[in-house]
Amino acid sequence: MKRLIGFMLCSLLAGTVQAAIKTQTVDYRSGDTVMKGYLAWDDAVKGKRPGVLVVHEWWGQNEYARHRARMLARLGYVALAVDMYGSGKTATHPRDAGAFSSAVMKRLPEAQKRFEAAMSVLKARDDVDPHKIAAIGYCFGGGVVLAMARRGVDLKGVVSFHGSLGAGAPAQKGKVKARVLVYNGAEDPFTKPEGIKAFKQEMKAAGVHFKFVNLPGARHSFTNPDADKYGKEFGLPLAYNKAADEKSWKGMKKFFKKIFR
């Protein structure tokens, strides 16, 4: 019996070791601009699986976005942390982050080209089902994925975490293909009640299948453990909220199971 138990434990441990998360940096182009992406996947998962794009906060495609890509890989997806700024640019000061993010959001047709260039990288992989692609975004990235849904990009679903709700152009009835899930901090001073009301009215008018979740006690950037540090350093109303982070991630997992089944 002891020998049998030992064999079973060794087999289990061997399987755990083999189920490694693989990562790879990838260069791709949008027009003349080289974009720097970061792929993550579990090489123990066999066959085609859904792909998920991860759109970064206004700081750029940094370690936080890559961390989320690896978390998605552990759930069995192929994840690509995209580069919306080009050349892998990142910011360490709100002044630069604001300039980078504003430049992208003011040129949504160009932003869509960059987003779809990243999506093409995922779809081209042998281990990705090209008909099952979703996107998640944080802060600036949340606004980006909502904008892409509004513009009719062919996605199964998008999830916005503490993202901007404003629209460059409102969603049009029949144009939005993606299901929409929004997690917002109820104490986020960047999101006003009138903005939430307008967003909900817009989604309903356009016939979008959406869900809006206001998380009690959560402020802006509630998913990022570095939010407290950034908030203190730059005097910004940012704060990590473990309960809101975990609840929103759990909700995202359920959402993906529903849209990908």
C-alpha positions, 0 to 999 in steps of 0.5 A, spaced: 500 500 500 505 504 501 509 503 495 502 504 491 501 511 495 508 513 493 507 511 486 501 515 485 504 521 489 510 521 484 505 521 478 501 527 481 508 531 482 510 529 475 504 531 472 504 538 476 512 539 473 510 538 466 504 543 466 508 549 466 506 556 464 510 558 458 511 565 456 514 569 450 515 576 448 513 577 441 513 583 436 508 584 431 506 590 427 500 595 426 502 599 420 509 602 421 509 601 428 512 595 432 508 593 437 511 589 443 507 583 446 507 578 451 504 571 450 502 566 456 500 559 455 500 552 459 503 547 454 500 541 458 493 543 455 492 540 449 488 542 442 485 549 441 483 553 446 480 560 447 484 566 447 484 572 451 487 579 450 490 583 456 490 591 455 494 594 460 493 600 465 495 607 463 502 605 465 503 601 459 504 593 458 508 592 464 509 587 469 502 587 472 499 586 465 504 580 464 502 577 471 494 577 469 496 574 462 500 568 466 494 568 471 489 567 464 494 561 462 493 558 468 486 557 467 487 554 460 487 560 456 492 563 451 493 570 453 496 576 450 498 582 454 498 587 448 502 593 447 497 599 445 503 605 445 507 601 440 515 600 441 513 597 448 513 604 451 511 604 459 510 610 463 513 611 471 509 618 472 502 620 471 504 626 466 507 621 461 501 615 462 496 621 461 499 623 455 500 616 452 493 614 453 490 620 451 494 620 444 491 613 443 484 614 445 483 620 441 485 616 435 480 610 436 481 608 428 488 607 429 487 604 436 482 599 433 488 597 428 493 596 434 488 592 437 486 587 431 493 587 430 494 583 436 488 579 435 491 577 429 497 574 433 492 570 437 488 567 432 494 565 428 496 560 433 495 553 432 493 552 439 488 558 439 480 557 437 480 563 432 472 563 433 473 564 441 477 570 442 475 575 448 479 581 451 480 584 458 482 591 460 484 595 466 483 602 467 485 605 460 485 598 458 478 597 460 476 603 456 480 600 450 476 594 450 469 597 451 471 602 445 473 596 441 466 592 443 462 599 441 466 599 434 464 592 433 470 588 433 469 581 433 470 578 440 466 573 444 466 578 450 470 584 454 471 585 461 473 592 464 476 592 470 476 600 473 475 602 466 473 609 463 466 608 461 466 614 456 464 613 449 468 616 443 462 614 439 456 611 442 454 603 441 449 603 435 444 598 435 446 591 432 453 593 431 456 590 438 458 583 437 461 582 444 458 581 451 460 586 456 462 585 463 464 591 467 467 591 474 467 598 477 469 601 484 463 604 487 468 609 491 472 611 484 472 618 484 473 618 476 466 614 475 461 619 476 453 617 477 451 620 471 456 617 467 454 610 470 447 612 468 449 614 461 453 608 460 447 603 462 442 607 458 447 607 452 448 599 452 440 598 453 439 602 447 444 599 443 441 592 445 448 590 448 448 584 452 451 587 458 452 587 466 455 592 470 457 591 477 459 596 482 463 593 488 462 597 495 468 600 498 473 599 492 476 605 489 480 606 482 485 601 480 482 596 486 485 590 482 492 592 482 496 591 489 501 597 487 495 601 487 497 604 494 504 605 492 502 609 486 496 613 490 501 615 495 507 617 491 503 621 486 497 623 490 492 620 486 485 616 489 488 609 488 487 603 492 488 596 492 482 592 494 483 585 495 475 583 496 474 587 490 479 584 486 478 577 488 470 578 486 471 581 480 476 575 477 471 570 480 466 573 476 470 574 470 472 566 470 464 565 470 463 570 464 468 566 460 465 559 461 459 562 459 461 565 453 466 560 451 462 554 452 
